[in-house]
Amino acid sequence: MADAQTKFMPGTKADNSGFPENFVNRIFIDTKPVLDNAGDVDLNDVTTGSWAWVASGITSQTPSANETTTNDAYYDGGGFTETDVTGKQIQLAVSGNRKVGDPAQDYVDKLFFKFGSAVQTRVIWIKNNLPIIAQCTISNIVPTGGQPNQKQTFSFNIDFNGRPKIFNGQLTMTATSVAKIYSASVDSNKKAANDDGLVPAVVVNAPAAH
């Protein structure tokens, strides 16, 4: 592939501080997941993935925690109840307009009639430049719909399965020769200040969303 003859204008880079806009957040799903005999995908080696950027035609990405809670009244509470969060299922609700030819949308569209392990993959979610990875299930797929003279609708959910993981170093997502498909690598020499910290991700040659 020839070297790019253009580059983005100075001053138009996304700002991840202050009041960042939502487009700084990125979702990548593995469109060629490899599952083991137990139906699980590997979270330890991200270099094997074909990571599609969930962006084209997408107008909304909404995370939710879907908390499981218990409400108990104790004798020392004076008649008032205490709430404890005992579990969570992280979910990303994605919606927009159908764009045929986009790798992420085409992958999800092909899952519409499938179930079980066929709709399981893995997701990288970069939230305000900080990345996590998780096993996930693609659910509630709406591949098309709407008024006859309007763009087709498109929506689906990304349901995290189990505990998400952070990266043992700095994640870099690099655009490949296929539009909206990225490769992933991790530089283990770059560490966070503490064990609980996240190393900011790097996205290389990210094309402008349209």
N, C-alpha and C positions, 0 to 999 in steps of 0.2 A: 504494500500500500504506500502510495506517495506521501511525502511529508505534507502536512496541512499548510496551505498558503494563506490562511487567515487565522485570526485569534480574537478573543473577546475584547471589547473595549475596556480600557482601564476605568475603574470606578463602578463597574457593573457587577462586581463579584458579590455573592450573597453575604449578608452580615448575620453572624450567629450570635451576636450579643444584643443587649438592650431589649428591643421588641422585635425579635426575628419574625419574618413572614413564614408561612407554612411551607412554602416550596423548598426551604432549606432542608426539610426532612425528606429522607429517601427510603424507599422500600425496594429490596431486591429479592426475587424468588428464584429458586433453582428449578429450571425448566427440564432438567435431565437428572432427576434425583436417582440415586442408587440405594435401594433398600436391602437390608440383610434378611436372613431367614425369619427373623422375628417381626419384620415389617417396620424396622426403625431405620432412620437415615443417620449418617455420620456427621457429628458436629465438630469433630476434631481436625478434619482436613477440608478446608474450604477451597483449596486449589483445584479440586475435582469438579466444581460446580460450573454450570452455564447460567450465570446470574442475569436475569432479565430485570431491567429497571421498570418498576410499575409507575408510569408517568404519563405516557401519551394517551390522550383522551380522558384522563382521570381528573375530576374536578373536586373530589373530596376524599380525605383519608382521616378517619376518626378512630383513635384508640380508646379502648375501654378495659376496665379491670375485672368486671363480672365477679364481684366479691361474694364469697360465702360467709355469712355471719351467724352468730348465735346471740340471742337476747335473753339474759337471765337476770332475775331479781333476787338479791341476797338480803339476808336479815339485817345487815349493817348498812343497807342502801336507803333506808327510810321510805320504802315503797317505790323507789325509782329503779329503772332497769339499766344494766350495763350491756354494752355491745362489744363483742370481740370479732375480729376478722380472722376466720380460720382457714381461708383458702382463697385463691384467685385463679381465674383463667383469663390471660391477656388475649385480646382480640383487636384486630385492625379491620375496620369496615371501610371498604373501598368502593367508590361509585363514580360514574361519569358517563361518557358516551362510547359506544362500540367503535373501535378503530381496527378494521381488518388489516392484517399485515404487521401489527405490533407484536413482538415476540411474547411479552407478558400476557397481553389480552388473548392472543391465539392459544397460548398454553392453557389458560383458565377456561376458555370456551370449549376446548376439547375434553374437559373434565365434566361437562354438564351431565352426561348420562352415566358417569362412573361413580363408584363408591368404594369403601374399604381402603386398603392400602394404596389404591390407584389415585386417590386424591390427597395423599400425604407427600410432603416435600419438606424443604427447610427455607427459612426466611432470614434475611439480614435486614434489621431495622436500624437506620441511622437517624437518631433523634437529636436535633441541634448539635450535629457533628459527632455524637457519641454513639458507637455501634454496639448492638447485641445480636446474637444469633439464637435461633430456636427451631426445634422440630415443629411442624405445623400441619394443619389440615385445611384445605380449601373447601369452604362450605357456602351454602346459600347463594349459589351462582344464578344470576339473572343475565343470560347471554344476549338478550335483545328485548325490544318492546317499546311502546310509546305510540304517539299519534302518527298517522301515515305521512304527514308532511314535515316531520321533525327527525332529528338525528336519533338513531337507536340508543336506548339506554343500556347500561352495562354496570353490574355491581357484583360483589362477592365479599366474603369474609375470610380473613386469615386468622385461624384459631391456633394459638400457641399450644403445643403439647408438652406438658411438664415444665421443668425449670429452664429458663433461658440461660445462656452462657455469655460471658464476656470474652474478649480476645486477649490472648497471652502475648500482647505486643500491639503494634500499630497495624490496623487493617488498611489496605490499599485496594480500591476498586478501580480497575483499569479498563477503559473502553476497548473493545475488540473491533475487528474489521466488520462485524455484523452490527448493524445499528441497534442500540439499546441493549446489547448483550455485553456483560462485563466479566472479566476474570478477577479472582480475588487472591490476595497474598497477605501474609502476616509477617512483619519484621519483629522478631522476638527480642531484638536488642533494644527496642524502644519500650520502656516500661512506664507505668503510671507511678505517681508519687507514693501511693500506698496500695495495698492489696484490694481495697474496695473501689479504687479509682478506675476510670475508663480512659484509655488513650484516644484522643481525637482521630477520627478516620480521615483518610485522604481519598478523594475521588479524582482520577486523572482523565483528562480529555473528555469530560462530561459534556455532551452536546446540549444545546439550549432546548428546553422543553417547548413543545408546540403541539 
